[in-house]
Amino acid sequence: MSTSKLILASASPQRRKLIKILGLPFIVVPSRVEEKEILTKDVAHLVKHNALRKAQDVASRQHSGMVVGCDTVVWSHQRRLILKPENLKEAKKNLRELMERPHWVYSGLAVIDVASGKTLIDYEKTKVFMRALSSKAIDRYHRKVWPLDKAGGFDIEGIGALFIPRIEGCYFNVVGLPLAKLAQMLEKMGVEVL
């Protein structure tokens, strides 16, 4: 069993909370990489590419440990990426679009063993169903939950749960870090998770 420390290549408070669930020691070293936001192939390729670049950036500055990179995006029924909104007007427009029909949340994961260079890359996707809210209800939601730091501009772990009656797939993926997938990847790298 490897006793390597985990290094989370993300400044996301949601990911920091989630990685604690693994019960393994970890540190946070945010990546300095700009996320690519243009589709050249498909959504899975994009999030895996971004996760790998983040993990590689952090791994290049470490001497040991297991670096975890992650990237999460939302893919709407209109076949477009919905990223972190730039402002409240965009957040509201995006949320209205996501409420029209189910959409997908994709997260890419990359795990790098700094000492050996061994790398694993994978992704998770979850289908999310939302009920429609009135314009005033969306405004009230955005007064309670700051949407500009969230892929898609919504949360599922907080008050957003009130308008997300159902998902198909990994709940933690929608929060921002697919834990079951990450645990499998770490086990393949020799880290004892369970």
C-alpha positions as CSV (number, residue, x, y, z in Angstrom):
1,M,0.0,0.0,0.0
2,S,1.2,3.5,-0.9
3,T,1.3,6.0,1.9
4,S,1.7,8.9,-0.5
5,K,0.0,12.1,0.5
6,L,-2.8,13.3,-1.7
7,I,-2.4,16.7,-3.4
8,L,-5.6,18.3,-4.6
9,A,-4.9,20.5,-7.6
10,S,-7.9,22.7,-7.0
11,A,-8.8,25.8,-5.0
12,S,-12.5,24.7,-5.0
13,P,-14.0,24.7,-1.5
14,Q,-16.5,22.0,-2.6
15,R,-13.7,19.7,-3.8
16,R,-11.8,20.3,-0.5
17,K,-14.9,19.2,1.5
18,L,-15.4,16.2,-0.7
19,I,-11.9,14.8,-0.7
20,K,-12.0,14.8,3.1
21,I,-14.6,12.0,2.8
22,L,-11.8,9.7,1.6
23,G,-10.3,9.9,5.1
24,L,-6.8,10.2,3.7
25,P,-4.3,13.0,4.5
26,F,-4.2,15.6,1.8
27,I,-3.0,19.1,1.0
28,V,-4.3,21.7,-1.5
29,V,-2.0,23.1,-4.1
30,P,-4.2,25.0,-6.7
31,S,-3.3,24.6,-10.3
32,R,-2.2,27.7,-12.2
33,V,-3.5,26.3,-15.6
34,E,-6.1,28.2,-17.6
35,E,-9.0,25.8,-18.4
36,K,-9.6,25.1,-22.1
37,E,-13.2,26.0,-22.8
38,I,-13.5,25.0,-26.5
39,L,-14.7,21.6,-27.7
40,T,-12.3,20.1,-30.2
41,K,-13.7,16.5,-29.8
42,D,-16.4,15.8,-27.2
43,V,-17.2,16.9,-23.7
44,A,-15.4,13.8,-22.0
45,H,-12.2,14.7,-23.9
46,L,-12.4,18.3,-22.8
47,V,-12.8,17.6,-19.1
48,K,-10.1,14.8,-19.1
49,H,-7.7,17.2,-21.0
50,N,-8.3,20.0,-18.4
51,A,-8.0,17.7,-15.4
52,L,-4.7,16.2,-16.8
53,R,-3.2,19.7,-17.4
54,K,-4.1,20.8,-13.9
55,A,-2.6,17.7,-12.4
56,Q,0.5,17.9,-14.5
57,D,1.0,21.6,-13.5
58,V,0.9,20.8,-9.8
59,A,2.9,17.5,-10.1
60,S,5.7,19.5,-11.8
61,R,6.1,21.5,-8.6
62,Q,6.1,18.5,-6.2
63,H,8.7,15.9,-5.1
64,S,6.3,13.2,-4.1
65,G,2.7,12.5,-3.6
66,M,-0.4,11.6,-5.6
67,V,-1.8,14.6,-7.4
68,V,-5.6,14.7,-8.1
69,G,-6.8,17.1,-10.9
70,C,-10.4,17.6,-11.7
71,D,-12.5,19.7,-14.2
72,T,-16.3,19.9,-14.2
73,V,-18.6,21.3,-16.9
74,V,-22.3,21.2,-17.7
75,W,-23.5,20.1,-21.1
76,S,-27.0,21.4,-21.9
77,H,-29.7,19.9,-24.1
78,Q,-29.0,22.6,-26.6
79,R,-25.6,21.0,-27.1
80,R,-23.5,23.7,-25.6
81,L,-21.1,24.0,-22.7
82,I,-22.4,25.9,-19.7
83,L,-19.4,27.0,-17.6
84,K,-19.1,29.3,-14.6
85,P,-21.2,32.3,-15.4
86,E,-19.5,35.7,-15.9
87,N,-22.3,37.6,-14.2
88,L,-25.8,37.2,-12.6
89,K,-27.6,37.9,-15.9
90,E,-25.7,35.0,-17.6
91,A,-26.3,32.8,-14.5
92,K,-30.0,33.4,-14.8
93,K,-30.1,32.7,-18.5
94,N,-28.1,29.5,-18.1
95,L,-30.3,28.3,-15.3
96,R,-33.5,28.9,-17.4
97,E,-31.9,26.8,-20.2
98,L,-30.9,24.0,-17.8
99,M,-34.5,23.9,-16.4
100,E,-36.0,23.3,-19.8
101,R,-34.8,19.7,-20.2
102,P,-32.4,17.3,-18.4
103,H,-28.7,18.1,-18.9
104,W,-25.3,16.4,-18.1
105,V,-22.6,17.2,-15.6
106,Y,-19.2,15.9,-16.7
107,S,-16.1,15.7,-14.6
108,G,-12.7,14.7,-15.8
109,L,-10.3,13.2,-13.3
110,A,-6.5,12.8,-13.5
111,V,-4.3,11.1,-10.9
112,I,-0.5,11.4,-11.1
113,D,2.0,9.6,-8.9
114,V,4.7,12.2,-8.8
115,A,7.5,9.7,-7.9
116,S,6.9,7.3,-10.7
117,G,5.1,9.5,-13.2
118,K,2.3,6.9,-13.5
119,T,-0.9,8.6,-14.7
120,L,-4.6,7.6,-14.8
121,I,-7.2,9.7,-16.5
122,D,-11.0,9.1,-16.5
123,Y,-14.3,10.9,-16.4
124,E,-17.8,10.7,-14.9
125,K,-21.1,12.0,-16.2
126,T,-24.4,12.5,-14.4
127,K,-27.8,13.4,-15.8
128,V,-29.6,16.1,-13.9
129,F,-33.3,16.9,-13.9
130,M,-34.5,20.3,-12.7
131,R,-38.0,21.7,-12.2
132,A,-38.6,25.2,-13.7
133,L,-38.6,28.1,-11.4
134,S,-40.1,31.6,-12.0
135,S,-37.9,34.5,-12.7
136,K,-38.4,35.8,-9.2
137,A,-37.6,32.5,-7.6
138,I,-34.3,32.3,-9.6
139,D,-33.5,35.8,-8.4
140,R,-34.2,34.7,-4.8
141,Y,-32.0,31.6,-5.3
142,H,-29.1,33.8,-6.6
143,R,-29.4,36.0,-3.5
144,K,-28.9,32.9,-1.3
145,V,-26.3,31.0,-3.5
146,W,-23.5,32.8,-5.3
147,P,-23.6,31.2,-8.8
148,L,-20.4,32.7,-10.3
149,D,-18.0,30.1,-8.9
150,K,-20.0,27.0,-9.9
151,A,-20.1,25.1,-13.2
152,G,-23.6,25.7,-14.5
153,G,-24.2,28.4,-11.8
154,F,-26.1,26.1,-9.4
155,D,-25.5,23.9,-6.4
156,I,-27.1,20.5,-5.6
157,E,-25.7,20.2,-2.1
158,G,-27.5,23.3,-0.8
159,I,-30.7,25.0,-1.6
160,G,-30.4,24.0,-5.2
161,A,-31.6,20.6,-4.0
162,L,-35.1,22.1,-3.8
163,F,-35.4,22.3,-7.6
164,I,-33.4,19.2,-8.5
165,P,-35.8,16.3,-7.9
166,R,-33.8,13.6,-9.6
167,I,-30.4,12.7,-11.0
168,E,-29.1,9.6,-12.8
169,G,-25.5,8.9,-11.9
170,C,-23.0,10.0,-9.3
171,Y,-24.3,12.7,-6.9
172,F,-20.8,13.8,-5.9
173,N,-19.9,14.4,-9.5
174,V,-22.6,17.1,-9.6
175,V,-21.1,18.7,-6.5
176,G,-17.7,18.7,-8.2
177,L,-15.6,15.6,-7.4
178,P,-16.8,12.1,-8.4
179,L,-15.7,10.2,-5.3
180,A,-16.4,6.6,-6.3
181,K,-14.5,7.1,-9.6
182,L,-11.6,8.8,-7.7
183,A,-11.5,5.9,-5.1
184,Q,-11.2,3.3,-7.9
185,M,-8.4,5.3,-9.6
186,L,-6.5,5.7,-6.3
187,E,-6.8,2.0,-5.6
188,K,-5.4,1.2,-9.1
189,M,-2.5,3.5,-8.1
190,G,-1.9,1.4,-5.0
191,V,-3.6,3.7,-2.5
192,E,-5.7,1.9,0.1
193,V,-9.0,3.7,0.3
194,L,-11.3,1.1,1.9
